[in-house]
Amino acid sequence: MPRRNLYWLLAISVVSLLCFQKVQSTRYGRILGNAMQRVERKYLHKVEAEELFKGAMEGMIARLGDPYSAYLEPEEAGQLNETLDQNFVGVGLHVLVDPQSKHLLVAFPLPGSPAARKGLRAGDRIVRIDQRSTEGMTLKEAVRLLRGKPGDSVTLTIQREGLEKPLVVEIVRELIHTPSIEGDRRGADGTWDFFLEGHERIGYVRITSFGRDTRDELLQALNWLAVRNMRGLILDLRDNPGGLLQAARDVCDLFISEGVIVTTRGRNGQVLREYRASGKAVWTDFPMVVLVNRHSASASEIVAACLQDHGRAVIVGQRTLGKGTVQEVMDLEAGLGALRLTTASYWRPSEVEIHRHQDAPETESWGVQPDEGYVVAVDKELAARLDRQRMRRQGIRLPPAEDETSGGDDCPVVDPQLAKAVEALEQLLAKPAGSAKPPPS
C-alpha cells in the first residue's frame, strides 16, 4: 500500500476514535447505550436493536413537547423529501376511497402522466392493484402500492361506468411532478384558467404548498395573467400547510422591491439570519389581496405577514395557525431515517413573532390577522362543501358525500371569504393604479 494512503487511513482512524470516545464520555449517552444492550439481551421476548433505537428516538423527541419535531422512519423521511421536491415515482393518479363500494376511485389523472396516457378517467374504480383487491384498502396503503421505482410496471383492474367487463391496464411508473399552483378552474385539456370566473380580468392563483418549484410555477401563472391584461390578483393561501422557507422568500421577492422579508431567530432570541428583498421585483404595480384561514401555516404565514407589513396586499379571511418555527431535517445513518428538529422561529418584518406558543391567548400577536374589516369566518360544514366544490372545478370527479341529500351537493355555494376578497380588490382598483406587465425578457 502506498505510504500516502497509509497516512490517510491512520488519520481517519484517529478522528473516528476521538469521535467515538467523545460520545461514550457523555454520561447519558453511555447509560442509554447500556440500557438498550440490557433490554436486548435480557427482555423476556426477543427484540431487535433497531426497534429499541426507534423507540428511544421517538421517546426523546416526544419529551420536547414540540408537535413539529419528530423522528422520521425511512419511509416517512422519503415521503417528506418527495413533498418538498414536488416529485414522486408513480403512475400520476389522484385517488380516494369510494364510501359506497369501499374501492379506490380515480379522482383525477394528472395531465400528461402515465395514467392519463393510458386513458384512465375521473370516476374509474380501481378494483385491483396487481393481484391485490382494493376493497377496504386504506388510502395510505393504496398510494404505497401505486408508487415504486421508475421503469417498473403496475397492473390496474378498472371498472368503468357503461362497460360490462373490467379493463386491465398495465402502466409503467415514471417520475411525476406535483404542481403547487392552481387556478380558478381547469379546462378540458387539463390547463388552468387563472382568471376568476364572472369577474373582469381578476387573477386568481392558489398556492397549495411551498416546494422547490413554487416560484417558477407562480411566475408562469403571473405571465399568463399579465399578457391577458390582469387588473388585480387574489393569492389564495388557505389550507396551505407551508413548506420550504426559501420558496416563501422567493415568492415574497416577486412582489416587494425592498426591505426585510423574514427573520429567523434561535435560542434566547438571537438573530440567525435576516432575509431581505433582492430589489429585482417586477410584480409591484397591481393591487393584491391574500386569502388565509386557520389552516394557513408556516411558509404561507411568512408570505402573508411580509405582504401585509409592507402594505403590498390586503389580508382577508381568518387568523392563521401560528406555526412560526423552522424545522431542520437531519439524515441519520443509512436505513435509520431522519430527525426533524425545530431549530429556530420566524419573525415578520415588523419584528413580531409569528409562532403561537403553548396556551397563548387570542389577545397575543401571533400568526397573521386579516386586516381590519376583512375577517370572514367559515364553519366546518360550509368549508367542507366549498372544498368539494373547488375540487369539482378542478375536474375531479367525486362520489356523493355520505351525509348529503340527493343533488344538494351540486348546488353552487357562495364562498364568503373569496367574495370579500373580490370586494377588497375592487376597492383597491377604484384607486389610481397601474396594470400588471410581463417582466422584461
C-alpha positions in Angstrom: 0.0 0.0 0.0 1.4 3.5 -0.9 2.6 5.3 2.2 0.4 8.3 1.5 -2.7 6.1 1.6 -1.5 4.6 4.9 -1.2 8.0 6.4 -4.8 8.9 5.3 -6.1 5.6 6.9 -4.3 6.3 10.1 -5.6 9.9 10.3 -9.2 8.7 9.6 -8.9 6.0 12.3 -7.6 8.6 14.9 -10.5 11.0 14.2 -13.1 8.2 14.3 -11.7 7.0 17.7 -11.8 10.5 19.1 -15.4 11.0 18.0 -16.4 7.6 19.5 -14.7 8.5 22.8 -16.5 11.8 22.9 -19.9 10.1 22.5 -19.0 7.4 25.1 -17.8 10.1 27.5 -21.2 11.6 27.6 -22.9 10.2 30.7 -26.4 10.0 29.4 -25.3 8.6 26.0 -23.3 5.9 27.8 -26.2 5.0 30.1 -28.7 4.9 27.2 -26.5 2.6 25.2 -26.0 0.3 28.2 -29.8 0.2 28.9 -30.5 -0.7 25.3 -28.0 -3.6 25.5 -29.6 -4.9 28.7 -33.1 -4.8 27.2 -31.9 -6.5 24.0 -30.1 -9.2 26.0 -32.4 -9.8 29.0 -36.0 -8.9 28.0 -38.5 -11.8 28.2 -39.2 -11.7 24.4 -36.8 -11.2 21.6 -36.5 -7.6 20.4 -34.4 -6.1 17.7 -31.9 -3.4 18.5 -33.3 -1.3 15.6 -36.7 -1.3 17.2 -35.2 -0.2 20.6 -33.3 2.6 18.7 -36.6 3.8 17.1 -38.4 3.7 20.4 -35.6 5.7 22.1 -35.6 8.3 19.4 -39.4 8.7 19.5 -39.4 9.0 23.3 -36.6 11.6 23.3 -38.4 13.8 20.7 -41.7 13.4 22.5 -40.1 14.7 25.7 -39.5 18.0 23.9 -43.3 18.7 23.8 -42.9 20.1 20.3 -45.5 18.9 17.8 -43.3 19.9 14.9 -40.2 17.9 15.9 -40.2 14.2 15.1 -38.2 11.1 14.4 -38.9 10.0 10.8 -38.6 6.4 9.8 -37.0 5.9 6.4 -40.4 5.7 4.5 -41.6 8.9 6.2 -38.3 10.7 5.5 -38.6 9.7 1.8 -42.2 11.0 1.6 -41.2 14.3 3.2 -38.4 14.8 0.6 -40.9 13.9 -2.2 -43.3 16.6 -0.9 -40.6 19.3 -0.8 -39.0 18.3 -4.1 -42.5 18.1 -5.7 -41.6 14.8 -7.3 -42.5 11.2 -6.8 -42.3 8.0 -8.8 -45.7 6.6 -9.7 -48.5 6.5 -12.3 -49.9 10.0 -11.8 -53.3 9.5 -10.2 -55.2 11.3 -7.5 -57.2 8.6 -5.8 -59.7 8.5 -3.0 -61.8 5.8 -1.3 -65.4 5.5 -2.5 -67.5 5.5 0.7 -70.1 3.3 -1.0 -68.2 0.5 -2.8 -65.1 0.8 -0.5 -62.9 0.5 -3.6 -60.5 3.1 -4.9 -61.9 5.8 -7.1 -59.9 7.8 -9.6 -60.4 11.4 -8.7 -58.2 12.9 -11.4 -55.3 11.7 -13.6 -52.5 14.2 -13.8 -52.3 15.7 -17.3 -49.5 14.0 -19.3 -48.9 11.3 -16.7 -48.6 7.6 -17.5 -52.1 7.0 -16.2 -53.5 9.8 -18.4 -51.7 8.4 -21.5 -53.2 5.0 -20.8 -56.7 6.6 -20.9 -57.7 6.4 -17.2 -60.5 8.8 -16.4 -62.0 10.5 -13.4 -64.7 8.2 -11.9 -62.9 4.9 -12.8 -63.0 2.4 -10.0 -59.7 0.6 -9.3 -60.8 -2.8 -8.0 -57.3 -4.5 -8.1 -53.7 -3.3 -7.9 -51.7 -6.1 -9.4 -53.2 -9.1 -7.6 -54.5 -7.2 -4.5 -58.1 -6.3 -4.2 -58.6 -2.7 -3.2 -61.8 -3.4 -1.2 -61.3 -2.0 2.3 -57.8 -0.8 1.4 -56.6 2.4 3.1 -55.5 5.4 1.1 -52.0 5.2 2.5 -51.7 1.5 1.5 -53.0 2.2 -2.0 -50.5 5.1 -2.5 -47.7 2.8 -1.4 -48.7 0.1 -4.0 -49.1 2.6 -6.8 -45.7 4.1 -6.2 -42.4 2.3 -6.8 -39.3 2.5 -8.9 -39.0 4.2 -12.3 -39.5 1.7 -15.2 -41.4 -0.8 -13.0 -44.9 -1.6 -14.1 -48.1 -2.0 -12.1 -51.4 -3.6 -13.4 -54.7 -2.0 -12.5 -58.1 -3.6 -13.0 -60.6 -0.9 -13.7 -64.4 -0.9 -13.6 -65.8 1.9 -15.8 -69.4 3.1 -15.9 -71.1 1.8 -19.1 -68.8 -1.1 -19.6 -69.8 -4.7 -18.7 -66.3 -6.1 -18.5 -63.4 -4.6 -16.4 -60.4 -3.1 -18.1 -56.9 -4.4 -17.3 -54.3 -1.7 -17.8 -50.6 -2.1 -17.3 -48.8 1.2 -16.5 -45.1 1.9 -16.3 -44.1 4.1 -13.4 -42.3 7.4 -14.0 -41.0 10.4 -12.1 -44.1 12.6 -11.6 -44.0 16.3 -10.9 -46.7 17.5 -8.4 -47.5 21.2 -9.1 -48.1 23.6 -6.2 -50.0 26.2 -8.2 -53.7 26.1 -9.1 -56.1 28.4 -10.9 -59.8 29.1 -10.7 -60.8 26.1 -12.9 -59.3 23.6 -15.1 -60.0 23.4 -18.8 -60.8 20.2 -20.8 -57.1 20.0 -21.8 -56.0 20.0 -18.1 -54.6 23.5 -18.1 -55.6 26.2 -15.6 -57.6 29.3 -16.2 -56.2 31.9 -13.8 -59.0 34.4 -14.2 -61.7 34.4 -11.6 -65.0 33.4 -13.4 -67.6 36.1 -13.5 -65.1 38.9 -12.7 -63.4 41.1 -15.3 -59.7 40.2 -15.5 -59.3 39.5 -11.8 -56.5 37.0 -11.4 -56.8 34.0 -9.0 -53.8 31.9 -8.0 -53.9 29.3 -5.3 -50.6 28.0 -3.7 -51.2 24.6 -2.2 -47.7 24.2 -0.7 -44.2 25.8 -0.9 -41.8 23.4 -2.7 -38.7 23.8 -4.8 -40.6 24.7 -8.0 -43.3 27.0 -6.5 -41.6 30.3 -7.5 -41.2 29.1 -11.2 -44.8 27.8 -11.3 -46.1 31.1 -9.9 -44.1 33.1 -12.4 -45.7 31.1 -15.3 -49.2 31.9 -13.8 -48.3 35.6 -13.5 -47.0 35.8 -17.0 -50.2 34.0 -18.2 -52.3 36.7 -16.4 -50.1 39.7 -17.4 -50.3 39.0 -21.2 -54.1 38.9 -20.8 -54.1 42.3 -19.0 -54.8 41.3 -15.5 -56.3 44.1 -13.4 -55.5 42.7 -9.9 -54.6 39.5 -8.2 -56.1 37.3 -5.4 -53.5 35.0 -3.9 -55.2 32.1 -2.1 -53.1 30.6 0.8 -56.0 28.9 2.6 -55.3 25.4 3.9 -51.6 25.8 2.8 -49.5 23.9 5.4 -46.2 25.5 4.4 -43.1 24.0 3.1 -39.6 25.4 2.3 -38.5 28.7 3.8 -36.6 29.5 0.6 -39.7 29.1 -1.5 -41.6 31.5 0.7 -38.8 34.0 0.5 -38.7 33.7 -3.3 -42.4 34.3 -3.6 -42.2 37.5 -1.5 -39.3 38.7 -3.5 -41.5 38.7 -6.6 -43.9 41.3 -5.1 -41.8 43.7 -2.9 -38.8 45.7 -4.1 -37.0 46.4 -0.8 -36.9 45.7 2.9 -37.0 42.7 5.2 -39.0 39.6 4.2 -38.5 37.4 7.3 -36.0 36.9 10.1 -35.1 33.7 11.8 -34.1 33.6 15.5 -32.6 30.9 17.6 -32.2 30.4 21.4 -32.7 33.5 23.5 -34.0 35.5 20.6 -30.6 35.5 18.8 -31.0 36.6 15.2 -29.7 33.8 13.0 -30.5 35.3 9.5 -32.3 38.2 8.0 -33.8 37.6 4.6 -34.2 40.8 2.5 -35.7 41.6 -0.9 -33.2 41.4 -3.7 -34.5 44.6 -5.4 -35.4 42.7 -8.6 -39.2 42.5 -8.1 -41.2 43.5 -11.2 -44.7 42.4 -10.0 -45.3 45.5 -7.9 -47.7 47.7 -9.8 -51.1 45.9 -9.4 -53.3 45.6 -6.4 -53.3 42.3 -4.4 -55.4 40.5 -1.9 -54.2 37.5 0.1 -56.7 34.9 1.4 -55.8 33.0 4.6 -57.6 30.8 7.1 -56.9 28.9 10.3 -55.1 26.2 8.4 -52.6 28.5 6.7 -49.3 27.8 8.3 -45.6 28.2 8.3 -44.3 29.4 4.9 -47.8 30.7 4.0 -47.8 32.8 7.1 -44.4 34.2 6.1 -45.8 35.3 2.8 -49.0 36.8 4.2 -47.1 38.6 7.0 -44.5 40.0 4.7 -47.0 41.4 2.2 -49.2 42.8 5.0 -46.3 44.5 6.8 -45.1 46.1 3.5 -48.6 47.3 2.6 -48.4 45.2 -0.6 -51.6 43.3 -0.1 -54.8 43.3 1.9 -55.2 40.2 4.0 -58.7 38.6 4.0 -60.2 35.6 5.8 -59.4 34.1 9.3 -56.4 34.3 11.6 -53.7 31.8 10.6 -52.4 28.8 12.6 -49.4 30.5 14.2 -46.9 27.8 13.2 -43.8 30.0 13.1 -40.9 27.7 13.7 -38.1 26.3 11.5 -37.6 22.6 11.2 -34.2 21.2 10.1 -34.2 17.7 8.7 -31.1 15.8 9.7 -30.5 12.5 7.9 -29.3 9.7 10.2 -27.2 6.7 9.1 -28.5 4.8 6.0 -31.7 2.9 6.7 -32.4 4.6 10.0 -34.5 7.6 8.8 -34.1 11.2 9.8 -34.6 13.7 12.6 -36.9 16.7 12.1 -35.9 19.2 14.7 -37.2 22.7 15.5 -34.1 24.9 15.4 -35.4 28.5 15.0 -38.5 30.7 14.9 -39.9 33.1 12.2 -40.3 36.8 12.9 -42.1 39.1 10.5 -40.7 42.4 9.1 -42.5 44.3 11.9 -40.3 42.3 14.4 -43.3 40.4 15.8 -43.0 36.6 16.2 -45.3 34.5 14.1 -45.3 31.4 16.3 -48.1 30.8 18.8 -46.6 29.4 21.9 -48.5 26.8 24.0 -51.6 28.2 25.7 -51.0 31.7 24.1 -54.3 33.6 24.4 -56.1 35.1 21.4 -55.1 38.6 22.6 -51.4 38.0 21.8 -49.8 38.9 18.4 -49.2 35.5 16.9 -49.9 34.3 13.4 -51.4 36.7 10.8 -54.6 38.5 11.4 -56.7 39.7 8.5 -56.8 43.5 8.0 -59.5 45.4 9.9 -62.9 44.9 8.4 -61.8 41.8 6.4 -62.3 39.0 8.9 -64.7 36.4 7.5 -65.4 33.2 9.4 -66.4 29.9 7.8 -67.8 27.0 9.8 -66.7 23.4 9.2 -69.8 22.4 7.2 -69.5 25.2 4.8 -65.8 24.7 4.5 -66.4 21.0 3.5 -68.9 22.0 0.8 -66.6 24.7 -0.5 -63.7 22.2 -0.7 -65.8 19.7 -2.7 -67.0 22.5 -5.0 -63.4 23.6 -5.6 -62.3 20.0 -6.4 -65.1 19.7 -8.9 -63.9 22.9 -10.6 -60.5 21.2 -10.9 -62.1 18.4 -12.9 -62.0 15.9 -10.0 -65.0 13.5 -10.0 -66.1 12.9 -6.5 -68.6 10.3 -5.2 -71.6 11.6 -3.4 -70.9 12.7 0.2 -72.3 10.2 2.7 -74.4 12.8 4.5 -75.6 14.9 1.6 -79.2 14.9 0.3 -79.8 14.0 -3.3 -78.5 16.7 -5.6 -77.8 19.1 -2.7 -74.1 19.0 -3.1 -74.3 20.0 -6.8 -75.9 23.4 -5.9 -73.4 26.2 -6.2 -72.1 27.5 -2.8 -71.0 31.1 -2.3 -67.5 31.3 -0.9 -67.8 34.3 1.6 -64.1 34.7 2.0 -63.5 34.8 -1.7 -66.4 37.2 -2.2 -64.9 39.5 0.4 -61.5 39.3 -1.3 -63.1 40.4 -4.6 -64.8 43.3 -2.8 -61.4 44.4 -1.3 -59.8 44.1 -4.7 -62.5 46.2 -6.4 -62.0 48.9 -3.8 -58.2 48.9 -4.5 -58.9 49.0 -8.2 -61.1 52.1 -7.8 -57.9 53.9 -6.7 -55.3 55.0 -9.3 -53.1 52.1 -10.0 -51.0 50.6 -12.8 -51.7 47.3 -14.6 -49.6 44.1 -14.4 -46.9 43.9 -17.2 -44.9 40.8 -18.1 -41.3 41.0 -16.8 -38.6 42.0 -19.2 -37.1 39.1 -21.2 
